[in-house]
């Protein structure tokens, strides 16, 4: 049995087969981490420490232990269920096209990992797993609403929710103090405009705000969707058809962002992927970014002085409120599998509280579980600096809000319509035209 999992949700990790019946890649085996668009061989792959199975040349304990956890899962689940199990780790941007190719060919892995909404895209190719999903819900107190909305396909479970990586404001305490923010630990920036304003002072001292607006599935939408909602816009109304993107309040919010872009941000962010801000932050080139706990965890190991100077805070609020783009990743079984029962047995074993808790623990709070069952566990609560990552569930909205996360919402996300609206506005300086373009693209998708 083979399982495809995404490996670090950015374009930095170029991996091959990483775990095969108990063998995991390392620096000497040739399965390494090659950062940069073409694989430069740079081993500073802090994004790989995010709790996803990682590999090779990156010598990071979290990374190694996480890879080991999946190696152990493959061995343990396979042994317990009499199934030989292998896990292939695929670079996040490559995962969807590889799944599509496997479905078209009718051959490939038995189990695949999905991003939110992807089960809609492959609904005809997936095995129904209502019994497994409901068993987890019964044992763990049901799923969060954002998990159900982004995994369940209408009334059917076609994959098992496994939660999501989360983001928070990540910033350097001393840099903020030097820029004139009095108490960044206890009274951090709480609104979008407050962040932009302190960003001006931070950039004057050479450490601007850092935000990616490239085609990556993590950081760019983590900014774009919450900002859109905070300024009163959404992809569609509750009917799932009426586009509600071109709103005056959103246009005003975008104009506010544009007025601060050159003054407060690192302007190369238009070309950043999900790893660039990690490297820039750890190198002291930026003072603030949105990110998972991976920056902090990497600093704890390699730069404890920086870790001591890092603080986290929940996302800022805007005129319409405070929101997070949350949706659950999931694991599904493909119909062409010749071992469907073995795949089900493996997922049932891995999603048991004992095994799943081990996986969450290794990630030190980076992965938010899809149910409230684990939320008081020590890996979410013992380090005060990580507590904001456990708070985000109550602010979650799904892609496609206020409608459902369905095939159209997944298509809009995969085509980066919302993200590209921001990029176009920044490039042109024209908020009105960019948002009009985004609205027309959404009309084509949702009205088609």
C-alpha positions as CSV (number, residue, x, y, z in Angstrom):
1,X,0.0,0.0,0.0
2,X,1.3,3.5,-0.9
3,X,0.4,6.8,0.6
4,X,1.1,10.2,-1.0
5,X,1.6,13.0,1.5
6,X,2.4,16.6,0.9
7,X,5.9,17.5,2.0
8,X,6.2,21.1,3.3
9,X,3.6,23.4,1.8
10,X,6.0,25.4,-0.3
11,X,8.2,25.2,-3.3
12,X,11.5,24.6,-1.3
13,X,11.4,20.9,-0.8
14,X,12.0,18.8,-3.8
15,X,11.8,15.2,-2.7
16,X,11.5,11.8,-4.2
17,X,10.4,8.6,-2.5
18,X,11.2,9.2,1.2
19,X,9.9,6.3,3.2
20,X,9.6,2.9,1.7
21,X,8.8,0.1,4.1
22,X,10.9,1.6,6.9
23,X,13.6,3.5,5.0
24,X,13.8,7.2,5.4
25,X,15.9,9.6,3.3
26,X,18.9,11.3,4.9
27,X,21.8,13.6,3.9
28,X,23.9,10.7,2.8
29,X,21.2,8.9,0.8
30,X,20.7,11.5,-1.9
31,X,17.2,12.4,-0.9
32,X,17.8,15.9,0.3
33,X,16.2,19.3,0.6
34,X,17.0,21.6,-2.3
35,X,15.7,25.1,-1.7
36,X,14.9,27.7,-4.3
37,X,12.9,27.5,-7.5
38,X,15.3,25.2,-9.2
39,X,16.7,23.4,-6.2
40,X,19.8,25.3,-5.2
41,X,21.1,22.8,-2.6
42,X,20.8,25.4,0.1
43,X,20.1,23.5,3.3
44,X,18.3,26.3,5.1
45,X,14.9,24.7,4.7
46,X,13.2,25.9,8.0
47,X,9.8,25.5,6.3
48,X,10.4,21.8,6.4
49,X,10.3,21.9,10.1
50,X,6.6,22.6,10.0
51,X,5.5,19.2,11.1
52,X,5.2,17.8,7.7
53,X,7.3,14.8,6.9
54,X,10.6,16.1,5.8
55,X,14.0,14.7,4.9
56,X,17.5,14.8,3.9
57,X,20.0,17.5,4.2
58,X,18.1,19.6,6.6
59,X,19.5,18.6,10.0
60,X,16.5,19.5,12.2
61,X,15.3,17.3,15.1
62,X,11.7,18.2,14.5
63,X,12.0,17.4,10.9
64,X,13.8,14.1,11.5
65,X,11.4,13.1,14.2
66,X,8.4,13.9,12.1
67,X,9.8,11.9,9.1
68,X,10.4,9.1,11.6
69,X,6.8,9.3,12.9
70,X,5.5,8.6,9.4
71,X,8.1,5.9,8.9
72,X,7.0,4.4,12.2
73,X,3.3,4.8,11.2
74,X,4.0,3.0,7.9
75,X,5.7,0.1,9.7
76,X,3.4,0.0,12.7
77,X,0.1,0.3,10.9
78,X,1.3,-2.1,8.2
79,X,2.5,-4.7,10.8
80,X,-0.7,-4.4,12.8
81,X,-2.9,-4.8,9.7
82,X,-0.8,-7.1,7.8
83,X,-0.1,-4.6,5.0
84,X,3.3,-3.6,3.6
85,X,3.1,0.2,3.6
86,X,5.2,2.9,1.9
87,X,4.9,6.6,2.1
88,X,5.9,9.0,-0.8
89,X,6.4,12.6,0.1
90,X,5.5,15.0,-2.6
91,X,6.2,18.7,-2.8
92,X,3.0,20.6,-2.1
93,X,2.7,22.4,-5.4
94,X,3.2,19.1,-7.2
95,X,0.7,17.1,-5.2
96,X,-2.5,18.1,-7.1
97,X,-1.2,17.5,-10.6
98,X,0.3,14.2,-9.5
99,X,-3.1,13.1,-8.0
100,X,-4.9,14.1,-11.2
101,X,-2.4,12.1,-13.3
102,X,-2.8,9.1,-11.0
103,X,-6.6,9.3,-11.2
104,X,-6.5,9.6,-15.0
105,X,-4.1,6.7,-15.3
106,X,-6.1,4.6,-12.8
107,X,-2.9,3.7,-11.0
108,X,-0.7,5.1,-8.2
109,X,-1.0,5.5,-4.5
110,X,-3.8,3.9,-2.5
111,X,-4.1,6.9,-0.1
112,X,-3.6,10.6,-0.9
113,X,-3.5,13.7,1.2
114,X,-5.8,16.5,0.2
115,X,-5.9,20.2,0.8
116,X,-9.3,21.8,1.8
117,X,-11.9,21.3,-0.8
118,X,-9.9,18.9,-3.0
119,X,-12.3,16.0,-2.2
120,X,-14.8,17.8,-4.4
121,X,-12.4,17.8,-7.3
122,X,-11.9,14.0,-7.1
123,X,-15.3,12.9,-5.8
124,X,-15.9,10.3,-8.5
125,X,-12.5,8.7,-7.8
126,X,-12.7,8.4,-4.0
127,X,-14.0,5.6,-1.8
128,X,-16.7,6.6,0.6
129,X,-15.4,6.5,4.2
130,X,-18.5,7.6,6.2
131,X,-18.0,4.8,8.8
132,X,-14.4,5.9,9.6
133,X,-15.1,9.6,9.7
134,X,-18.1,9.2,11.9
135,X,-16.2,6.9,14.2
136,X,-13.5,9.6,14.8
137,X,-16.2,12.2,15.3
138,X,-18.0,10.1,17.9
139,X,-14.7,9.4,19.8
140,X,-13.4,13.0,19.7
141,X,-16.5,15.2,20.2
142,X,-17.3,15.9,16.5
143,X,-15.3,18.0,14.0
144,X,-15.0,21.8,14.0
145,X,-17.4,23.4,11.6
146,X,-14.5,24.6,9.3
147,X,-13.3,21.0,9.1
148,X,-16.7,19.6,8.1
149,X,-17.3,22.4,5.6
150,X,-14.0,21.8,3.8
151,X,-13.8,18.0,3.7
152,X,-17.3,16.6,3.6
153,X,-18.7,16.4,0.1
154,X,-22.4,17.4,0.6
155,X,-23.6,14.6,2.9
156,X,-20.7,12.1,2.3
157,X,-17.3,11.7,3.8
158,X,-14.9,10.8,1.0
159,X,-11.8,11.5,3.0
160,X,-10.8,11.7,6.7
161,X,-10.1,15.1,8.2
162,X,-6.6,15.5,9.8
163,X,-6.7,19.2,10.6
164,X,-4.6,22.1,9.3
165,X,-1.5,24.1,9.8
166,X,-2.2,27.5,11.3
167,X,-0.7,30.9,11.1
168,X,-0.2,33.8,13.5
169,X,1.6,37.1,13.5
170,X,5.3,36.3,14.1
171,X,7.5,39.3,15.1
172,X,10.7,40.3,16.8
173,X,10.1,41.9,20.2
174,X,13.2,44.0,20.2
175,X,12.7,45.3,16.6
176,X,9.2,46.5,17.5
177,X,10.5,48.2,20.6
178,X,13.2,50.0,18.7
179,X,10.6,51.1,16.1
180,X,8.6,52.7,18.9
181,X,6.0,50.1,19.9
182,X,5.8,50.3,23.7
183,X,4.7,46.8,24.7
184,X,4.9,44.3,21.9
185,X,4.6,41.3,24.3
186,X,1.4,42.3,26.1
187,X,-0.1,44.8,23.7
188,X,0.8,43.7,20.2
189,X,-0.7,45.2,17.0
190,X,-4.3,44.2,16.9
191,X,-5.7,45.8,13.7
192,X,-4.5,45.7,10.1
193,X,-3.9,49.4,10.1
194,X,-1.8,49.2,13.3
195,X,0.4,46.7,11.6
196,X,0.9,48.8,8.5
197,X,1.7,51.9,10.6
198,X,4.4,50.2,12.7
199,X,5.6,48.7,9.5
200,X,6.6,52.1,8.3
201,X,8.9,52.6,11.3
202,X,10.2,49.1,11.0
203,X,11.2,49.6,7.4
204,X,13.0,52.9,8.3
205,X,15.3,50.8,10.4
206,X,15.8,48.2,7.6
207,X,13.5,45.5,8.9
208,X,10.2,45.8,7.0
209,X,7.1,43.7,7.1
210,X,7.3,40.5,5.0
211,X,4.5,38.9,3.1
212,X,4.3,36.5,0.1
213,X,1.9,37.1,-2.8
214,X,3.2,34.4,-5.1
215,X,1.5,31.2,-6.2
216,X,2.0,29.1,-3.0
217,X,-0.8,27.4,-1.1
218,X,0.2,28.6,2.4
219,X,1.2,32.1,3.2
220,X,-0.3,34.1,0.3
221,X,-3.9,32.9,0.9
222,X,-3.3,33.1,4.7
223,X,-3.1,36.9,4.2
224,X,-5.5,37.5,1.3
225,X,-8.6,35.7,2.5
226,X,-8.6,37.0,6.1
227,X,-7.9,40.6,4.8
228,X,-10.8,40.3,2.3
229,X,-13.2,39.1,5.0
230,X,-12.0,41.7,7.5
231,X,-12.9,44.4,5.0
232,X,-16.4,43.1,4.3
233,X,-16.0,41.1,1.1
234,X,-16.3,37.4,0.3
235,X,-16.2,35.2,-2.7
236,X,-20.0,34.5,-2.7
237,X,-23.1,35.0,-0.6
238,X,-24.6,32.2,1.3
239,X,-26.4,30.9,-1.8
240,X,-23.0,29.9,-3.2
241,X,-23.7,31.8,-6.5
242,X,-23.9,35.5,-5.9
243,X,-20.4,37.0,-6.0
244,X,-19.9,39.5,-3.2
245,X,-16.3,40.4,-3.9
246,X,-16.4,44.0,-5.2
247,X,-17.5,45.7,-2.0
248,X,-16.7,49.4,-1.3
249,X,-15.2,48.5,2.1
250,X,-12.9,46.0,0.5
251,X,-11.8,48.6,-2.1
252,X,-11.1,51.0,0.7
253,X,-9.1,48.3,2.6
254,X,-7.1,47.5,-0.6
255,X,-6.3,51.2,-1.0
256,X,-5.1,51.3,2.5
257,X,-2.8,48.3,1.9
258,X,-1.5,50.0,-1.3
259,X,-0.8,53.2,0.5
260,X,1.5,51.4,2.9
261,X,3.0,48.8,0.5
262,X,6.2,50.7,-0.4
263,X,6.5,52.4,3.0
264,X,6.1,49.3,5.2
265,X,6.7,46.0,3.2
266,X,9.6,44.2,1.6
267,X,8.5,44.9,-2.0
268,X,10.0,41.7,-3.3
269,X,7.1,39.8,-1.6
270,X,5.3,39.6,-4.9
271,X,7.7,36.8,-5.9
272,X,8.0,35.1,-2.6
273,X,6.9,31.5,-2.0
274,X,6.1,29.9,1.3
275,X,9.7,29.6,2.4
276,X,11.1,33.0,1.6
277,X,9.6,34.8,4.7
278,X,11.1,32.0,7.0
279,X,14.6,32.6,5.7
280,X,14.2,36.4,5.7
281,X,12.9,36.4,9.3
282,X,15.6,34.1,10.6
283,X,18.3,36.1,8.8
284,X,17.0,39.3,10.5
285,X,15.9,40.9,7.3
286,X,12.2,41.3,8.2
287,X,10.6,42.1,11.6
288,X,7.1,40.7,11.1
289,X,5.3,38.1,9.0
290,X,2.4,35.6,9.1
291,X,3.6,32.1,9.6
292,X,3.1,28.8,11.4
293,X,5.2,28.0,14.4
294,X,8.0,26.6,12.2
295,X,10.1,29.8,12.4
296,X,10.0,29.8,16.2
297,X,10.7,26.0,16.4
298,X,13.7,26.3,14.0
299,X,15.0,29.3,16.0
300,X,14.8,27.3,19.2
301,X,17.1,24.8,17.8
302,X,19.5,26.8,15.7
303,X,19.2,30.4,17.0
304,X,18.0,30.5,20.7
305,X,18.7,34.2,20.9
306,X,16.2,34.9,18.1
307,X,13.7,32.4,19.6
308,X,13.8,34.4,22.9
309,X,13.0,37.6,20.9
310,X,10.1,36.1,19.0
311,X,6.4,36.7,19.9
312,X,3.2,35.5,18.3
313,X,-0.2,37.0,18.2
314,X,-3.5,36.1,16.5
315,X,-4.4,37.7,13.2
316,X,-5.5,41.3,13.1
317,X,-9.0,42.5,12.9
318,X,-10.6,44.9,10.4
319,X,-13.9,46.8,10.2
320,X,-15.9,43.5,9.6
321,X,-14.1,41.5,12.3
322,X,-11.2,39.0,12.7
323,X,-11.0,35.9,10.6
324,X,-8.7,33.0,9.6
325,X,-8.7,31.0,6.4
326,X,-9.2,27.6,7.9
327,X,-10.0,24.3,6.2
328,X,-9.0,20.8,7.1
329,X,-6.5,18.7,5.1
330,X,-7.7,15.1,4.7
331,X,-6.6,11.6,3.6
332,X,-8.7,9.8,1.0
333,X,-8.6,6.4,-0.6
334,X,-8.7,6.1,-4.4
335,X,-11.1,3.7,-6.0
336,X,-8.6,2.1,-8.3
337,X,-6.7,0.8,-5.2
338,X,-6.4,-3.0,-5.2
339,X,-6.2,-2.9,-1.4
340,X,-9.1,-0.7,-0.3
341,X,-9.7,-2.7,2.9
342,X,-6.1,-2.5,3.9
343,X,-6.1,1.2,3.2
344,X,-9.1,1.7,5.4
345,X,-7.5,-0.4,8.2
346,X,-4.4,1.7,8.1
347,X,-6.3,5.0,8.3
348,X,-8.4,3.8,11.1
349,X,-5.3,2.8,13.0
350,X,-3.5,6.1,12.3
351,X,-6.5,8.2,13.2
352,X,-6.9,6.5,16.6
353,X,-6.2,9.0,19.4
354,X,-3.1,7.2,20.5
355,X,-1.4,7.4,17.1
356,X,-2.8,10.7,16.0
357,X,-1.7,12.4,19.3
358,X,1.9,11.2,18.7
359,X,1.8,12.9,15.3
360,X,0.4,16.2,16.7
361,X,2.9,16.2,19.6
362,X,5.9,16.0,17.3
363,X,4.7,19.1,15.5
364,X,4.5,21.2,18.7
365,X,1.2,22.8,17.9
366,X,1.9,23.5,14.2
367,X,-1.0,21.3,13.1
368,X,-4.4,22.2,14.6
369,X,-6.5,19.0,15.1
370,X,-9.9,18.9,13.3
371,X,-11.7,18.2,16.5
372,X,-11.5,19.9,20.0
373,X,-10.4,16.6,21.6
374,X,-6.7,17.5,21.7
375,X,-6.9,21.3,22.3
376,X,-5.8,21.2,25.9
377,X,-2.8,18.9,25.2
378,X,0.6,20.2,26.4
379,X,1.9,20.8,22.9
380,X,-0.7,23.5,22.5
381,X,-0.6,24.9,26.0
382,X,2.8,24.5,27.7
383,X,4.7,27.2,25.8
384,X,2.9,30.6,26.2
385,X,4.4,31.8,22.9
386,X,2.6,29.1,21.0
387,X,-0.9,29.6,22.6
388,X,-2.1,31.9,19.7
389,X,-2.0,28.9,17.4
390,X,-4.5,27.0,19.5
391,X,-6.9,30.0,19.5
392,X,-7.5,30.3,15.8
393,X,-10.3,27.7,15.4
394,X,-12.9,30.1,16.7
395,X,-12.1,32.6,14.0
396,X,-12.1,30.2,11.1
397,X,-13.9,30.6,7.8
398,X,-13.8,28.2,4.9
399,X,-12.8,29.0,1.3
400,X,-15.9,29.8,-0.6
401,X,-17.5,31.5,2.4
402,X,-20.3,32.4,2.8
403,X,-21.2,29.6,0.5
404,X,-19.9,26.0,0.9
405,X,-16.5,24.7,0.1
406,X,-17.3,22.9,-3.1
407,X,-15.8,22.3,-6.5
408,X,-16.1,25.9,-7.5
409,X,-14.5,27.2,-4.3
410,X,-11.7,24.7,-4.8
411,X,-11.2,25.9,-8.3
412,X,-11.1,29.5,-7.3
413,X,-8.5,28.6,-4.7
414,X,-6.4,26.5,-7.1
415,X,-6.4,29.3,-9.6
416,X,-5.3,31.9,-7.0
417,X,-8.1,34.3,-7.9
418,X,-8.1,36.1,-4.5
419,X,-4.3,36.1,-4.1
420,X,-3.8,37.4,-7.7
421,X,-6.3,40.2,-7.0
422,X,-3.9,41.5,-4.3
423,X,-0.8,40.9,-6.6
424,X,-2.5,42.8,-9.4
425,X,-3.5,45.7,-7.2
426,X,0.1,46.0,-5.8
427,X,1.6,45.8,-9.3
428,X,-0.7,48.3,-10.9
429,X,-1.5,50.5,-7.9
430,X,-5.1,50.4,-8.9
431,X,-7.4,48.7,-6.2
432,X,-10.6,49.3,-8.2
433,X,-9.5,47.6,-11.3
434,X,-7.9,44.7,-9.5
435,X,-11.0,43.9,-7.5
436,X,-13.1,44.3,-10.6
437,X,-10.9,41.7,-12.3
438,X,-11.2,39.4,-9.3
439,X,-15.0,39.7,-9.3
440,X,-15.2,38.9,-13.0
441,X,-13.0,35.8,-12.5
442,X,-15.2,34.6,-9.6
443,X,-18.3,35.3,-11.8
444,X,-16.9,32.9,-14.4
445,X,-16.3,30.2,-11.8
446,X,-19.4,30.5,-9.7
447,X,-21.7,31.5,-12.4
448,X,-20.6,28.8,-14.9
